[in-house]
Amino acid sequence: MKHLLTLADLSIEEINAILDDAQGFCDGTLKCDLSGRIAANLFFESSTRTQYSFNVAQEKLNVRVVSFNVATSSMNKKESFYDTVKLFDAIGCDFLVIRSPEVEYYKQLLGHVNAAILNAGDGTGNHPTQSLLDLLTIRQEFGKFEGLKCCICGDIAHSRVAHTNFEVMRRLGMEVVTSGPDMFMEEGMNFEPFETALATSDIVMMLRVQHERHDGSVQFDKDEYHKNFGLTAENVAKMKEHAIIMHPAPFNRGVEIADEVVECDKARIFKQMSNGVFVRMAVLKRAVED
Ligand code: CP
């Protein structure tokens, strides 16, 4: 069984193979039946998109899913994360889809589980299936990666999406810049002022401010943030003609993105969500391949 922990572990050829399979599932030209396999979707941190699009992907591939709710699990009786995951491996699950607030939680499991670990997000670390669905959306739009410029704007320091995309997009030949208020910027991540980035990027990827990862020291005024770093209709008018808007979601309307921009002509946000199912089907298929 093949784990999917980070995209940095995968070659460009492997990434393109996953995207090709995802496109095949999207077009209806690729079929795959994983009957007899069982998945446990273990979300130790909140999720709507990732959890339920994995669910739909599993349904489409005839994978049975064991339900798990951390709030009613024996973690209430002080059972550890490690022992909880080991249980699902011991009872015969083939796929362990895991989201945890702990960066690189998977390291403690490697060599101790037989099932494929599919990383559904590890703290501020990585979110490989999100990046794959972002890449699929970009490839569908532009037919290539090489030479495109992507601006990732918002709470870069706390975003696993920013970290994963920054690494993989550059490896694919894209120019990646990050933008937003100083307090959310990260050294070495190619800062560019918002105005410049907006006007020169092919992809403008907005990020939510991740309050749940702040330690209480962040001073935040949502109206001020919207005025300075929000993607408003006025800002959309400054984008290149062919440029698109992306967002991993959940989004906060009226904060990092204006209500009327979420579904405007340039927005591909719900397209990203649809692609999430196809990418996760491809990742499940890959996990059982030799
Ligand atoms: N994009 C994303 O990971 O969304 P969820 O937190 O709802 O899964």
Residues whose N, C-alpha, C, O or C-beta is under 5 A from the ligand:
A	BS01	CP	S46 S47 T48 R49 T50 Q51 P248 A249 P250
